[in-house]
Amino acid sequence: MACREAAVAATDAPVAGRQLSPAAGASRRLAAAAGAVASALSALATLLLPGGARAIDLPENRAEGTYHLYKGGGVTAQGPALLVRRNVADRVSLSGSWYVDAVSNASIDVVTTASPYRETRQVYELGADWAVRDALLSVSTSSSREPDYVANAVSVDLTQEVYGGMTTVAMGFTRAVDDVGRKDIGFFDQARHWQYRLGATQILSTRWLASLNFEAVADSGYLGSPYRAARVFGATVPERHPRTRTSRAVRLSTAYDLGSRDAFKAEYRYFWDTWAIKAHTAQVGYTRWFGDRLLADAHLRSYRQGRALFYSDNASADTLYLSRNRQLSTFTNLSLAGKLSWRYGRVAQALDVSLNGAYELMNLSYRDFTDLRTGQAYRYRAHVLQAYVSATF
């Protein structure tokens, strides 16, 4: 059940319903969509190159193969990821990806309430992008499967350039349905999710751009884990979460070309929800070209959140809702990450190949979640590694 632990430790904000593990969250942030890092590098490279931003265009024909690894807090998750994208008739781009997490779990939740285990999660995604004048319509579907959890989602996004390409407006919607289970006790339930996205990116000058994004998520159904237990006066009881949750997040980010083939980036994100969780994420980064082939990127991220209204490390009363999920507690995460992308060059006169690598070190400290083995506040360090080969054609 590692893939039901929350992703707050590895992502920018808590997620309701199907809560990915720190392993899955961190790995997917770097590799689930194997082209994510490449796309970010490409976008920043465009900012740094003469001419700045360009009109909306279809993504390049691309094939990528990735290996990702997460190790920390007693959890190891690793596996491959593949992505293929192909343009059709200069207006449509089709894509497909496959992602695998082979999880070996002996996290603190497992070792204090159950036995270590191994399981595999596979994610399949299909997408299509359609370019019409200054607009790009994107439709995608994904399916994630593991022994006791199945998640399916459909997304629609629209990106529109206005004011001569100086402003880009984006909006999107995702509908997801999760089947939650625990086969050993015959437990089965369902969770539903609705996500709405709205954002705008503005070119402020030939060197400076900024963006503002808003996200709203509504969840209903079973939003906890049938494997996790809470504590009341030291005794374990099944955790009980509300069956509805609404969350909001706003993010402001900016990038500035420093003029010597390097750029500075900064971002702030604020999250709040109906479970009384409030979270702050701040990030600064620096990107630089070394010659015409090597692009390096580094960033420092700080994450801080408050606890959910019904969270308790060791409750003094058995209330209607009760959880000891550490990702709903008060904690901080300080992470340092670096990425390298090296343009290898032409292969067989048809492929433009690049070699890429990314590493992230995360330090997590929990204020009101106790390690029952030591009696101390829980903390741990995690490592996330990604290596992939990308070829455009």
C-alpha positions, 0 to 999 in steps of 0.5 A: 500500500505504499502507493496510498501513502500521501505524496505531500513529502514528494510533491508541492501539496497534499492530494486527496483520495488516491494518495501516492507514496513519497516514492511514487510522488517523487518518481512521477514528478521526475519521470512518470511523464518521461518527457517532463524534464525534457520539456522544461529544459526545452522551454527554458532553453527557448527563453535563453535563446535569441527570439525568446518565446515562440507561437504555439506549436505542436510538440516535437516527434520524440521517443524517450526511455527512462529509469527512475529510483526512489529510496528513503523512509524504508521505501524503495521504488524503481522501474522504467518509463517509456514515452513516444510522441508522433505528429500527424499532418502537422496539426495533431500530435499523438503520444503514449507512455508506460510507467512502472513502480516496483515497490519494496516497502518497509516504511514506518507505517508498515513496520509499526502495523504490518509486515514489509511487502513488495508490489508493482504499479503500472501506469498507461497514458494516451494523449492527443494534441491538436493545434488550431491557429493560436490554440492547442487542445489536449486530451489524455487518458491514464490508467494506473493499476496495482494489486489493490488499487485501480485509478483511471482519469481523463483530462482536457486542456486548452491553451490559447495565445492572445495579444500577439503571443505576449500572453498565453491563457490555459485552462483544463479539467480532469475527471478521475475514478479510483477503485480502492480495495483490501482483498484479505478482508474483502474491503472494496470502495471507490473515490471520485475526483474533479480537478479544474485548472486555470492559468496565464503566462505573460511575457513582461520583456524580452528577458522576463516572463511570469505566470499565475496558476489556480487549481481547484480539486473536489474529492468524494468517496473513500479518501483514506487507506484500509491498511492504515491505523490511528491511535487512541490512548495508545491502542490502534483503531482503523483510521476514518477520514471524511468522505468529501474534500475540497482543496485550492492552490494558487501558484506564482512563478517567474523566470528571468534571462540573466543575459549570459546564457543563464536564467533565474527562476522563482516560485511560490505556491499556497495550498488550503483545503476543507480539512484545515490543511494549509501549505506553503511551497517556495522554490528558487532555481538557476539554469545555465548553458555550458557551450552549445550542448550541456544545459544544467539546472539546480533548484532549492525547494522548501515545503511547510504544512499544518496538520489536518483538523482530525489528525492526532498522533495519539488521540485522547478520544475516539472521535467521528474522524480520526487519522494518524497518516503522517502526511496529514500532520505538521511537517517540513520538507527541504529538498535540493535538486539538480538536472543535466541535459547533454545534446549528444547529436545526430544518430543515423541522420534521423535522430537528435539524441540527448542524455539526461540525468536528475537527482533530488535530495529530500529532508523531511521532519515531522513535528507531531508524528512519533516514531513508535520505535524510538519515541522521537519525532519522525524524520528521514532523508530520501533520494530520487534519481532519474536517468533517461535518453531522449531522441527527437526525429 
